[in-house]
Amino acid sequence: METRVLKYFLTVAKMQNITRAAQRLHITQPTLSRQLKQLEDELDAQLLIRGKREVTLTAEGKVLAHKAQDILTLITQTTNEIRNFNHHELSGTINLGYVESHVSFFVDDLIAEFQNQYPHVKFQTYSATGDDLKDKIDTGLLDLGFVVTPIETAKYKCFNLPIYERLGAFVNCNHPLANKQTINADDLANFPIIYPWRNILQDELQAVIGLDPQKLNIKITANLSPNSLPLIHKHNYCLLGIGSIGRFNPYDDIVFIPFENYLRTSHVLIWRKNHHYSELVMTFIKFVKQHVSHETQV
């Protein structure tokens, strides 16, 4: 399977038309069609449903489109790392992921300070949920991830960061709970709940706060909590999550109420165990540790 053909296939998947894709790729339509047919023969699977005006992906085609993009990304990363391997001055690209929380401000400062010290270093950043970041670290698409605890750490090396989040509920100002200073499990029993997706966080809420999912009116389970803020604005849902979700909030009538027993989460930097990292990545990890050590001593 040639990378050139994978690029052809991804272009067709994006354009949804072989003729337009051929024009984009600067090859003839018969040549592109032949390459796609050879790819299908090689994989012994139909990848495209060819209509009169457009093509769509089969289930197998969708799998290949997802994996092909990952493959091409890894090839690019590997090529860049090898090209920069013997450079005396630190250079290359660090592929960095982080959750959408207060840690993003910390990461922004780290990147700026690191690039000030190493001007030839570039970053490729990716923001997502902790589970998504771990998946991409596992496959090598990300080198490092800044994630919220709790986290299953068996596969990862971790460095604790002094950045904390309170857990609580977001409601609109007309909600019956809006005027409370703190909330507990009993307060939430009678309202529609938007619950966090991560099982490990659900376990934490149950163990520490005493939230029993069987006794809650859970209407929605969400992995990207900020996307649920319009529901809070218009309706009487309670969104459970970390307080920094509020920085993505465009509505003046939404308030955050923390849990009364001060349940909070922290952040960690994670990277794979038993994996050889480049000098560049290891230098950045050391830089993060030194930065945190300096900040805690000041």
N, C-alpha and C positions, 0 to 999 in steps of 0.2 A: 504494500500500500504506500503510494508516494504522497509526500506532503503537498506537492503541487496539485494532485487530484483532490485531496481533502479541501484545499483552498477553493478549487473549482466548485466542489459540492456545497460548501458553505455559502458561496456567492449565489448559487442557484436557490438555496434554501431562503436566503435573504431577499432576493429579487422576485422569487416565485414565478419566474419566467425564464426559459432557457435562452431565448433570443436576446433579451435584455442583458442577461448574465454574460453571454458570449461577447456582447458589445463592451460591457464593463471590463471583461478580462482581455479584450483585444485578440480574441481568437474567433474562428468561424463557428457557426452554430452546429454544423455536422461534426466538427472536431470535438466540441464540448459534449454533444450527445453521445458520441462514441466513447469518450472517457468515462462518462457516467454509467453507461451500460457495462463497460469493463469493470468498473468498481462494484456494481451490483453482482456481476458474475463472480468476482473474486470473493465477495462476502456471502454468495449464494442467498441473496435476500433482495426483495424489491424495496428500494429506498424512496422512490418518487411515484406519485400518481399523476400521470401526464394528462392534463385536460386540454381543451382547445385553446384556452387563453392563459391558463396558469397551471403551475405544478404545485402540488402539496406533498408534504412528507408523510410517509407511512409511519407506523409505530417504530419500526426498525430505523427508519430515516431520522426520526426525532432522537433516538438513542445515539446514532452516529453523529448528528449535528452537535449534541451536547459534548460527547467525548472528543470529537474532532477539534473543537475549540480549545479544550483542555490540552490536547496533545500538541497543538501548534503553539500554545502559550508556553508549555514546558520546553519545547524545542528552542523558542526564542530566548527564554531565560537561561537555558544551558549554554547556548551559543554565546550570549553576552558574558556569562561568567567565565567561560574558557578564554574568550578574547581578552578579558581584563586580568587573567590569572597572573601573568608575569609583569604587569605594570608595577613600577616601584611606588607610584602614588596611588592611594586607595581610590578605587573607582568601581563603577558597576551599579546595579539596581537592586534595591531591597524591596521585596514584595511583602507588604505589611497590611494586616487586617485589624480592625478594631470595632467594638460595639458602639452603638450610638448612645453615649452617656457622657458624664463629666470627663471621662478618660480621653475623649477626643480633643479637648483643649490641651491636655497634657501631651498627647501625641503630636499635636501641631507644633508646640514649643520644642519638643525633642527633635523633630525633623528640621526645623529652622536652625537650631543650634548645631546639630550634627553636620548639616550642609555648610554652615559657616566655617566649621573646622575642616570638613572634607568636601570642597566645592565640586569635585567631579562625581560625587555620588548622587544617584537619582532614587526616587521612591515611587513605587506603584502601590497606591492604597486602595483598600476595599473595605467598605463598612457593611455589616450584616449582623445577624444574630450569632451568639456564641457557638451554637451547633453548626451553623454554616461555616464559620471560620475554622472550626476544628476539622471539618471534612476537607476543606481546602488545604489546611496544613498537612493532613494525612496524605493527600495525593501530591504534595509538593508544589501546588499552585501558589501557596503562601509560605513564606519563610517563618513568620512570627505572627502572633495574635495577642491583642490586648482584650481580655474578656472579663466578664463579671463573675464573681463567685456566687453560689457554689459551682464547682466544676469537677468532673471526674479526671483525676490527674495521673492515672496509672500509665498512660502513654506519653505523658509530657513532662518536660522540665518546667518548673514554675519559678517566677520571681514575684514576690508580693509587692504591691504598690500602695502607697499611703493615700489612696483615693477611695472615698466611701460614698455609698448611696443609701438613702432611707427608702424603705418600702412602705407603700400605702395605697390610697385610692384617689383617683381623679373623678370628680363629679362637677356638674354645672351648679351655678350659684343658687338655682331654685330647688335643688335636690334637698330632701329632708336631712341629709347628713352634712350639708354644706357649712353649717355654722359650728360643727364640732371641732375641737382642737386636735383630738386623736380619735381613732376608732379601734374596735376589737372585732373578734369573729362574730359575736352576737349582733353587732350593728349591721352586718352585711346580709343577714339571713333572708330579708324580705325584698331585696332589690335585684334586678337583672344584672348579672356580673359578666364582665369581659375578663377572662382568666388567662394567665400567661401560658404559653405553649410548652415551655421546657419542663420536662418531668422532674428534673432535679430541683428546680425552683418550686414546683408544686409541692414536692416532699418537704422542702424547707418551710413553706408557709403552713403546712399541716403540722409539722413538728413544733415549730416555735410559736406560731400565732394560734394554732388550734383550728385552722380552717379545714372543715370536713367537706370535700367536694360534693358528697352525697346530700349534704344539708344546704348547699348553696344553689341559688337559681342561676346556674351558669348557662348563658345564652350563646356566648361566642368564646372561642379559644383562639388567641392571636399570637403570632410570632413577632410581628413588628407593631408594637403597641401604638406609636404615633399615628398610624393609619386609622386608628379607632377614635381619634379625638373629635371628628365631626359628629359621631354618634353621641358622644358625651355632650357636645354643644347643643344638640337638638332634642335629645331624649334623656330619660332618667337612668341611664346605665351607670354602673360603677366600673371603672377600669383599674385593675390592680397592676401595679408596676413600680418602677423606680422613679424617684422624684425628678430626675433630670429629663424625663420625657417632656416635662413642662417647657423646656427650652425650644421644643419643636411646636409648641402650642400657639396658634394664631388667634385664639379666642380669649377675650378679656373676662368671660364669665365662667371659666373653668378654674377650679381650685384643687389643690392637693392636700390630702389629710393623711398624715403618717399613722402607722400603727402605734398603739399606746405603749407597747413594751420595747420600743426603739429597736426594732429589727432592722439591721442594716447589712448591706453586702459590701464587699471590697472588690478590688480588681487585681488581676495578675497578668504578667507577661508569660506566654507559653510558647514552647518550641518542642520539636520532636526529640524523644530520647533515642539513643543508639543511631543517630544520623550524623553524617559528616557535613558540617556547614562550612561555607567559604569564610575566608579571613574577614571579608567585609561584614557578613552577618554577625560573626562572633565579636567583631569590634563594636558593632552597634549594641549588642547585648551588654557588653562591658560598659559602654557609654551610658546606657540606661541605669545600670546599677550604680555607677559613680554619680550620676545626676540625682538619683533618689537619696543616696548617702549624703550628698552635699546639702540637699534641700532639708533633710531631717535634722542636720546638725545646725542649720542656720536658725 
